[in-house]
């Protein structure tokens, strides 16, 4: 059971927005035969949450320019 599962059982929607610092247990999912393409597998891969916008990149600007060429979808979400 994940935190998202517990919250969902209480009747809450559980959306993942932003930086999570969570990592899916890929070995555990494989051992249980959970495909990341299934509903339960996709939620498990996102630590029990439904994904709205996940931001796991380095989006800041450093001495040599941006750390990641992609722009942050999360920053775009916050600015809208």
Beta strands, then each sheet from edge to edge (+ up, - down):
strand 1: 15-18
strand 2: 50-54
strand 3: 61-62
strand 4: 65-66
sheet 1: 1+ 2+
sheet 2: 3+ 4-
end
